[in-house]
Amino acid sequence: MSEPIVELSALTKVFGRGRHAATAVDGVSLTLGRGESLGIVGESGSGKSTTAKMVIGLERPSAGRIVVEGHDWTRPARRVAERRRRGRTVQIVFQDPYTSLDRRQTVADCLAEVVRLHFGSTRAETARRVGELADLVGLDARQLAARPRALSGGQRQRVAIARALAAEPGVVILDEAVSALDMSIQAQILNLLDDIRRDSGVSYLFITHDLAVVRQVTDSVIVMRHGRIVEQGATAAVLDAPRDPYTRLLRDSVPRPGWDPSAVPARGGTQ
Ligand SMILES: Nc1ncnc2c1ncn2[C@@H]1O[C@H](COP(=O)(O)OP(=O)(O)OP(=O)(O)O)[C@@H](O)[C@H]1O
């Protein structure tokens, strides 16, 4: 494996207290290497997003350790400079970028803001970088001048990806980032993400419930259930010959030619 960029050890998150305590993430350990793409799959509520939120500091771990680029990120950053450094190192793209884009800002202004924040660039440098980012994700001049409401879902997701890349991060977490897009747009965005990774060496943590997406864009995969890792390994090996009954169930639940829904065992069968 390449040099580790994110290392999680026995990461745990318990929401609530006493009788109301619920363990959302239960002792998750994983390593993401520089330039690698790691998938986290599992059904709704299995703890995928909570794991991601702990990495970017949106949730505080109850136990365990987070190390990013060799620095301990388990505790929240106290100083502004440290918060900014962390924000620059790991970026996240959510399923619905509309909620996280400022409706009053043009796309160009939105990207320029991030470039200035992280690099303090001059106007000319910022404009040049915004142009590069737009080229990278395939946004044209008209789209750069538009506000988010005038863009399609796929175009907005390109903006969200460009904004994440504007910080020149080592890691981008993609949390169901292509789930809301129709199949052809999804394929375009996945190809784009693949090209960007090859050219820039960025690492992806790819959170999804969609095994077809995992197969297309990840090198290795982790399968989560009830907050725990039930299986992990190289993506092709896990998907072609799953060892865990839950992974088999996930795989067999995906419709494909000749698929027989009646052959998928009931959930209880995997307990
Ligand atoms: N802020 C919170 N307070 C209490 N419980 C929470 C909170 N956030 C998440 N949970 C619970 O933690 C568990 C894991 O949720 P999480 O969102 O991480 O799952 P997920 O695998 O990402 O699901 P989905 O694919 O639906 O987003 C769920 O049972 C959820 O209800």
The ligand as a Tripos MOL2 file, in Angstrom:
@<TRIPOS>MOLECULE
LIG
   31    33     1     0     0
SMALL
NO_CHARGES

@<TRIPOS>ATOM
      1 N1        -26.8460   13.3360   15.4070 N.pl3     1 LIG1
      2 C1        -27.3190   12.1130   15.6610 C.ar      1 LIG1
      3 N2        -27.9700   11.8470   16.8140 N.ar      1 LIG1
      4 C2        -28.4270   10.6100   17.1070 C.ar      1 LIG1
      5 N3        -28.2820    9.5470   16.2870 N.ar      1 LIG1
      6 C3        -27.6560    9.7440   15.1270 C.ar      1 LIG1
      7 C4        -27.1430   11.0290   14.7500 C.ar      1 LIG1
      8 N4        -26.5430   10.9130   13.5250 N.ar      1 LIG1
      9 C5        -26.6940    9.6150   13.1490 C.ar      1 LIG1
     10 N5        -27.3600    8.9320   14.1050 N.ar      1 LIG1
     11 C6        -27.6660    7.4790   14.0670 C.3       1 LIG1
     12 O1        -26.4770    6.7790   13.8300 O.3       1 LIG1
     13 C7        -26.7170    5.6580   12.9870 C.3       1 LIG1
     14 C8        -25.7820    5.7210   11.7880 C.3       1 LIG1
     15 O2        -26.1680    6.8170   10.9510 O.3       1 LIG1
     16 P1        -25.3460    7.2340    9.6560 P.3       1 LIG1
     17 O3        -25.9980    8.4660    9.0860 O.co2     1 LIG1
     18 O4        -23.9170    7.2980    9.9780 O.co2     1 LIG1
     19 O5        -25.6060    5.9890    8.7110 O.3       1 LIG1
     20 P2        -25.3620    5.8400    7.1510 P.3       1 LIG1
     21 O6        -24.8180    4.4680    6.9680 O.co2     1 LIG1
     22 O7        -24.5640    6.9690    6.6410 O.co2     1 LIG1
     23 O8        -26.8380    5.9160    6.5860 O.3       1 LIG1
     24 P3        -27.4010    6.6660    5.2740 P.3       1 LIG1
     25 O9        -26.8600    5.8880    4.1180 O.co2     1 LIG1
     26 O10       -28.8910    6.5550    5.4240 O.co2     1 LIG1
     27 O11       -26.8980    8.0730    5.3470 O.co2     1 LIG1
     28 C9        -28.1930    5.6960   12.6200 C.3       1 LIG1
     29 O12       -28.8780    4.8080   13.4670 O.3       1 LIG1
     30 C10       -28.5870    7.1300   12.9030 C.3       1 LIG1
     31 O13       -29.9390    7.2050   13.2680 O.3       1 LIG1
@<TRIPOS>BOND
     1     1     2 1
     2     2     3 ar
     3     2     7 ar
     4     3     4 ar
     5     4     5 ar
     6     5     6 ar
     7     6     7 ar
     8     6    10 ar
     9     7     8 ar
    10     8     9 ar
    11     9    10 ar
    12    10    11 1
    13    11    12 1
    14    11    30 1
    15    12    13 1
    16    13    14 1
    17    13    28 1
    18    14    15 1
    19    15    16 1
    20    16    17 2
    21    16    18 1
    22    16    19 1
    23    19    20 1
    24    20    21 2
    25    20    22 1
    26    20    23 1
    27    23    24 1
    28    24    25 2
    29    24    26 1
    30    24    27 1
    31    28    29 1
    32    28    30 1
    33    30    31 1
@<TRIPOS>SUBSTRUCTURE
     1 LIG1         1 GROUP 0 **** ****
